[in-house]
Amino acid sequence: MKKILLLFLFLLFPSIVNAYVDYDITDYLIDATILDNGDLSVKELIVLDGSFNGYVRDLVYKNSNLIESDSFSNNAIYNAKGINNVKVYANTLEEEPSFNTLNEVFLPLTRAYFDSEAVNTNYVESSIQNGKSYKMYYKANNEMVGFLLNYTIDDAVVIHNDVAELYWTFIGDGFEDAINNLQIKVHLPGEDTSEMFRVWAHGDIAGLINKTDNKTVLATMKSLKRNSPVDLRITFDKNLILDKTTLNKTNKEALNAILEVENKRALVREEEIKKAKFIYNLVSVISTIFFVTLIIWWIYVYFKYDREYKSDFTNKYNREFILDYNVEVVDYLMKGTITPNAMAASILNLIYKKNIKVEETGQDKKKKDYTFTLVNRDNVNDTEDVLLDFLFETVGSNNQFTSVELDKYAKGSRTYNTFQSKYNNWLNCVRKDGEQCNFYEKNGKPIIVGIFVLLIGILISFAVIYYHVNFILSYLVFPLSLVYLIYSLMLKRRTKKGNEDYVRWKAFKRFLEDFGSFETKELPAISLWERYLVYATVFGLAKEVEEAMNTKIHEFGEFNNEYVYYPSWVDIHIANTINSLVTNSINGANTASARAAGPTNSSGFGGGFSSGGGFGGGGGGGHGF
């Protein structure tokens, strides 16, 4: 979702292209060594893949959440004394990183003292509470870059009477990014084969910690959510620490007390694992049931509400008119909406019925003008009456208008608004006529179920994200439910009568498309051709059919020397002319409206992690910029 949001912002605000930040932390590798004086020498590699300007890493040596107490869980004694010897590097990486990468040669970043002075390959050090912050400038565009920090934590080890202990928060709760492939390796000052060498880790229960040999600990986690602290606790032979003069000391026998604390945490972890498994299984089962049920329901909806009725008409062509409704209503039946073709066809139909007379009046051969005259309103219905008022009273006057006047009225800065209003009023009339014909079924049940399904899908998806349920069907629940809702909203099945008419009109359209390929003797009487042109217009075939008719009329003349009925429309190509005029006028009005609106402002010994990390010393966070 973050990437989608950033993409929208990028499209809406092109000026932020230079500030575009989109990355993932693909790897976070920490290699820490406990020195024989109790300090902790740390190398950490933060690998970003994407586009960014740099990264900020906060290094903290003191956890302000810890308190002075006798506890071995959240005791302030685990805080260190400071952080020193910080060195900052960066490099573009070509291969997948590993711990060996930490020893490769990186580009040292040069210190700048103020952000205003910093440029690429600089870093700025600033003081924060209980530590320091390092803002590292290294710009990348769809690249993989590693930020390497080397530093020493002073007096990180605590000395007890029986053991030495490192209890350190390597990832603090202020870390603002999710981390993939987190690996933390800690080395003792020397080998420890005693029972004192124990390891624990706290944070996400999905993590693992184990001893790889007698002096090394490795903690791993495939995925860590943002703001999720991770700490490691290691006890070992205190004789490995040679210089204890400056270290924190408890003067207590600590190992058994630490084991007691960690055993309690282990019990909590076991309960959390049981809970996590239960939730995982529950969400997986619910997801599976949901998925299968939705697919079955979807199939049912298709057959019940979507699949069209079988038509009784099976012929390839149909030459007969359906006289139950006007030509503009055919557009509503065929497309489920009304296009400019419908208005052009309605005007042509009024010309065919002798309600309107049209004459070519323009003198300019390149740009012809046509005058439309209202002859009468005989046998016009209410919707046609609305259209006549629009054309002859709003656009024109004295029962006349010209094609030039219509075009200017539609695009005029003072009249486009009225044009759109009158046109929309006519559209609503046609839509009501179409609805009264009962072409489409009204089925609200699939939509209601779709809304309910989407809500369930959202709840399941939240559970999947929150509880880290890595089950493939669970990831498909939300997109599938969303697709189903969209599908249900788009459902528009025709009634049996509507589909019967649809199939017949489709065959009629096919007849018009192939008009020119018929033998002249197979064609209907020329006296019907004018009406065929009306329907050719609503189907968007005016130009093709007019051209075919022109050709066929000349063929008729060759075979018959007597008088041949010759439709005047064909001669002046009025069908195609009206269709172009109406379409250009409507588009012109929409363009004028958009222009007037202006631009839009948008500008232990190993095992799993225990929960509840962040009680060791240190911490710190990080984020990209």
Disulfide bonds with the S-S distance in Angstrom:
none
